[in-house]
Amino acid sequence: MEKIKVAVIFGGKSTEHRVSIVSGTSVIKNLDKNKYEVYPIYIEENGQWNEYTKEIEKITILTVDDVITEIKPIENPIEYLEQVDVIFPVLHGLYGEDGTIQGMMELLNKKYVGCRVLSSSVCMDKVYAKILFDKANIEQAKYIYIRKYKDKYIYVDNFLNEEICDVDKICEYVEKQLGYPVFVKPSNSGSSVGINKSHNSEELKEHIAYAAQFDPKILIEQNINGRELECAVLGNEDVEASCVGEILPADEFYTFDAKYKNAESRVVIPTSLPENLAKEIRKTAIKAFKAVDGKGLARVDFFLENETQRIIINEINTLPGFTQISMYPKLWENVGLSYSKLLDKLIDLALEN
């Protein structure tokens, strides 16, 4: 039987470059070499495409501190991709999870794993994902959307009317509409990069300026006191949801270091929930995935508010982490779908699409 030629693309230009190295090498390591001929492609932070020339059988799962050295430049990436049957983009964040590389693959008429252009770009942009969740009547935290504009900001209301104002005025809006504490997030970022929790106006000003370094579009979100829960979805039209997992961060919230460097952060799979709540989370995860026209896979993140037991959507990750400690593969492992079989299923879904 002829092997399926799979290009695994990892690295990339985003702030999640290091995480993508771990995810990409994890995928390469766990692909069934009897089924697939693997073409590892490493994109440097400057955008240079390279063949990862290490012998496939000797590729090991790297860490966020490892450096890729065994590479050979790809002079013509489009020509290089023509030889493969399916592409597995293990790229997190901008230029990988935001619809850009998906658009390139569409133009090349190549099959690929994961969400299409629209769902990728919408879910990467936290603000516009929230607008769709509003339309789908999915409960979420209250929020304010602003944009950096020269030395001022643009406040955008719920009807998308705009007002140019200074940061003091933004603080007034936050105090009136949300109250403290709040989370300040770049609209286009992942792995908690650029995110901070503000407890007062001074911190808020500092955190807005910091978030603007990553994206001029900024989301300021009401704090939810509750449990952090995650659910994996899998499928194109017939979408399945996994069990529900829980994040127990070592820090005040699930920062980059808490995710990847602090051994005291834990995940609980499956978490202890009444069956009616677990069922509602799985149902809402599928609804949210379909609301953004998702395909293939995603991880849907929720809060379960302590006082009210309200289920509140946080965000959708259309290309969630695929490291050995990542929630997405571990959720499916818990319900009997091994890492390697999960990769098979994702490639089958890509070829079906």
C-alpha positions in Angstrom: 0.0 0.0 0.0 1.4 3.4 -1.0 2.1 5.7 1.9 0.3 9.0 2.3 2.7 11.9 1.9 2.2 14.3 4.9 3.9 17.6 5.3 4.2 18.7 9.0 4.8 22.4 9.2 5.9 23.9 12.6 7.8 26.8 14.0 6.5 30.0 12.4 6.7 33.7 12.9 4.3 34.1 15.8 5.0 34.6 19.6 4.2 30.9 19.9 7.1 29.7 17.8 8.7 27.8 20.7 5.5 26.0 21.6 5.0 25.1 17.9 8.4 23.3 17.9 7.3 21.1 20.8 3.9 20.4 19.1 5.4 19.8 15.7 8.0 17.3 16.8 5.3 15.6 19.0 3.2 15.1 15.9 6.1 13.9 13.8 7.2 11.4 16.5 3.6 10.0 16.8 2.7 9.6 13.1 2.5 6.0 12.0 5.6 5.6 9.7 4.0 2.5 8.2 1.1 4.7 6.9 2.8 8.0 6.2 5.8 9.4 4.5 6.6 12.5 6.6 8.0 15.7 5.2 9.0 17.9 8.2 9.0 21.6 7.5 10.4 24.1 10.0 9.6 27.8 9.5 12.1 30.1 11.3 11.0 33.2 13.2 12.1 35.4 10.3 9.8 33.4 7.9 12.4 31.3 6.2 11.0 27.8 5.2 13.4 24.8 5.8 13.4 21.1 5.5 14.1 19.6 8.9 16.7 17.2 7.7 17.1 15.0 10.8 16.4 11.4 10.0 12.6 10.9 10.6 13.1 7.8 12.9 15.5 9.8 15.1 13.4 12.9 15.6 12.6 13.4 19.2 10.1 15.6 21.0 11.8 18.9 21.7 11.1 21.4 24.5 10.4 25.2 24.4 14.1 25.8 25.2 15.5 23.6 22.3 16.9 25.0 19.1 16.4 23.5 15.6 19.7 23.2 13.9 19.5 20.4 11.2 17.8 22.4 8.5 18.1 23.0 4.7 16.5 26.1 3.2 13.5 25.5 0.9 13.9 27.8 -2.0 10.4 27.4 -3.3 7.8 26.4 -0.6 4.9 26.2 -3.1 6.8 23.9 -5.4 7.9 21.8 -2.4 4.3 21.4 -1.1 3.1 20.2 -4.5 4.7 16.8 -3.9 2.6 16.0 -0.8 -1.0 14.6 -0.4 -1.9 16.5 2.8 -0.5 19.2 5.0 -0.6 19.2 8.8 0.1 22.8 9.9 1.2 22.6 13.5 1.5 26.3 13.7 0.1 28.3 16.7 -0.8 31.9 16.6 -0.3 34.5 13.8 0.7 33.3 10.4 -0.3 29.8 11.2 -3.6 29.7 13.1 -5.1 32.9 11.7 -6.2 31.8 8.2 -3.1 33.1 6.4 -1.4 29.7 5.7 -4.9 28.2 5.3 -5.5 30.6 2.4 -2.2 29.6 0.8 -3.2 25.9 1.0 -6.6 26.7 -0.5 -4.9 28.5 -3.4 -2.6 25.5 -3.9 -5.7 23.2 -3.8 -4.0 21.1 -1.2 -5.8 19.1 1.5 -4.9 20.2 5.0 -5.7 19.4 8.7 -7.9 21.8 10.6 -10.2 24.8 10.2 -10.6 26.7 7.0 -9.8 30.3 6.4 -12.8 32.0 7.9 -13.0 30.0 11.1 -9.2 30.2 11.6 -9.1 34.0 11.2 -12.3 34.6 13.3 -11.2 32.5 16.2 -7.7 33.9 16.2 -9.3 37.4 16.7 -10.8 37.2 20.2 -13.0 40.3 19.5 -14.6 39.0 16.4 -15.1 35.5 17.9 -17.0 37.2 20.7 -19.3 39.0 18.2 -20.2 35.6 16.7 -20.7 34.1 20.1 -23.1 37.0 20.8 -25.0 36.1 17.6 -25.2 32.5 18.6 -26.5 33.4 22.1 -23.6 31.7 23.8 -23.0 33.2 27.3 -19.7 34.9 27.8 -18.0 37.5 30.0 -18.7 41.2 29.5 -16.0 42.9 27.6 -14.8 46.2 26.1 -13.0 46.5 22.8 -10.4 49.2 22.1 -7.8 49.9 19.4 -4.5 51.7 19.7 -4.6 54.8 17.6 -1.3 56.9 17.5 -0.9 58.1 21.1 -4.7 57.6 21.8 -7.2 54.8 21.7 -10.4 54.1 19.8 -13.3 52.8 22.0 -15.7 50.6 20.1 -19.1 50.1 21.6 -21.5 47.2 21.3 -22.9 48.6 18.0 -19.4 49.1 16.6 -19.6 52.9 16.9 -16.2 54.4 17.5 -14.9 57.1 19.8 -11.3 58.4 19.9 -10.3 58.9 23.5 -7.3 58.8 25.9 -6.4 56.0 28.3 -8.1 57.8 31.3 -11.4 57.7 29.4 -10.9 54.0 28.7 -10.4 53.5 32.5 -13.6 55.3 33.1 -15.5 53.0 30.7 -13.9 49.9 32.3 -14.8 51.0 35.9 -18.3 51.8 34.9 -19.1 48.8 32.7 -16.9 46.0 34.1 -15.3 46.9 37.4 -12.0 45.4 38.6 -10.3 43.1 38.3 -10.2 42.7 34.5 -8.1 40.8 32.0 -6.4 42.7 29.3 -5.6 40.7 26.1 -4.2 41.4 22.7 -7.0 40.4 20.3 -4.7 38.3 18.2 -2.4 36.2 20.4 -2.2 32.8 22.0 -0.6 30.8 24.8 -1.5 33.7 27.1 1.2 35.9 25.5 0.6 39.6 26.2 -2.2 38.9 28.7 -2.4 40.5 32.2 -4.9 40.8 35.1 -5.5 44.4 36.2 -6.7 45.2 39.7 -6.8 49.0 39.4 -6.5 51.9 36.9 -2.7 52.2 37.2 -2.3 48.5 36.4 -4.9 48.8 33.6 -3.0 51.6 31.9 0.3 49.6 32.1 -1.3 46.4 30.8 -3.1 48.2 27.9 0.2 49.6 26.8 1.8 46.2 27.1 -0.9 44.4 25.1 -0.7 47.0 22.4 2.9 45.8 21.7 1.4 42.5 20.4 -1.7 43.8 18.6 -3.3 47.3 18.2 -6.7 45.6 18.9 -7.2 45.0 22.6 -9.9 43.1 24.5 -10.6 44.1 28.1 -12.7 41.4 29.8 -14.6 41.1 33.0 -13.0 38.7 35.5 -14.9 35.5 36.1 -14.4 33.7 39.5 -14.7 30.1 38.5 -13.2 26.9 37.3 -11.2 26.8 34.0 -12.6 24.0 31.9 -11.7 22.8 28.4 -13.4 20.5 25.9 -12.0 19.1 22.6 -14.1 18.8 19.5 -13.4 16.6 16.4 -15.1 16.4 13.1 -16.3 18.2 10.0 -20.1 17.9 9.9 -20.6 15.1 12.4 -18.7 16.7 15.3 -17.9 14.9 18.5 -17.0 16.4 21.8 -14.6 14.8 24.3 -14.8 14.6 28.1 -14.2 17.8 30.0 -10.8 18.7 31.5 -9.9 21.2 34.2 -6.9 23.5 34.4 -5.4 24.1 37.9 -2.8 26.9 37.2 0.1 27.4 39.4 -0.1 31.2 38.9 -3.0 33.5 39.4 -4.1 32.6 35.9 -2.9 30.3 33.1 0.2 32.3 31.9 2.7 31.1 29.4 5.1 30.0 32.2 2.3 28.3 34.1 1.5 26.3 31.0 4.9 25.3 29.8 7.5 25.8 32.6 5.8 25.4 36.0 5.4 21.8 37.1 2.9 22.8 39.7 0.3 23.6 37.1 -2.0 20.6 36.7 -4.8 19.4 34.5 -7.5 17.1 35.7 -9.0 14.7 33.1 -11.8 14.1 33.3 -12.8 16.7 35.9 -15.5 16.1 38.5 -18.7 17.7 37.3 -22.4 16.8 37.6 -23.3 15.0 34.4 -25.9 17.7 33.4 -23.1 20.3 33.4 -20.6 18.2 31.6 -23.2 17.4 29.0 -24.1 21.1 28.6 -20.4 22.0 28.1 -20.0 19.3 25.4 -23.1 20.5 23.7 -22.0 24.2 23.8 -18.5 23.3 22.6 -20.0 21.8 19.4 -22.4 24.7 19.0 -19.6 27.2 19.3 -17.4 25.2 16.8 -20.3 25.2 14.3 -21.1 28.8 14.9 -17.6 29.8 13.6 -17.8 27.2 10.8 -15.1 25.1 12.3 -13.7 22.0 10.6 -11.4 19.2 11.8 -10.5 20.1 15.3 -10.6 22.7 18.0 -10.3 23.1 21.8 -13.1 25.1 23.4 -12.4 26.8 26.7 -14.9 27.7 29.3 -15.4 29.0 32.8 -17.8 27.5 35.3 -18.7 30.5 37.5 -18.5 29.6 41.2 -21.5 31.4 42.6 -24.0 30.8 39.8 -22.7 27.6 38.0 -23.1 29.5 34.8 -21.2 28.0 31.8 -19.3 30.9 30.2 -17.3 30.4 27.0 -13.8 31.9 27.0 -12.4 31.2 23.5 -11.9 28.6 20.7 -8.4 27.4 19.8 -8.5 26.1 16.2 -5.0 24.7 16.4 -4.5 23.8 20.0 -1.3 22.6 21.5 -0.1 19.1 20.5 2.6 18.7 23.0 2.8 15.7 25.2 1.2 17.7 28.1 -1.4 19.5 25.9 -5.0 19.2 26.8 -6.4 18.4 23.4 -4.7 15.0 22.8 -5.0 14.1 26.5 -8.8 14.7 26.4 -9.1 12.3 23.5 -6.7 9.7 25.1 -9.0 9.7 28.1 -12.0 8.5 26.0 -10.0 5.9 24.2 -8.5 7.7 21.2 -4.7 7.4 21.4 -2.4 10.2 20.2 -1.4 8.3 17.1 -5.0 7.3 16.2 -6.1 10.9 16.8 -3.5 12.0 14.1 -5.0 9.3 11.8 -8.5 10.7 12.3 -7.4 14.3 11.7 -5.7 13.3 8.4 -8.7 11.3 7.4 -10.9 14.4 8.0 -8.6 16.5 6.0 -8.6 14.1 3.0 -12.4 13.9 3.3 -12.9 17.7 3.2 
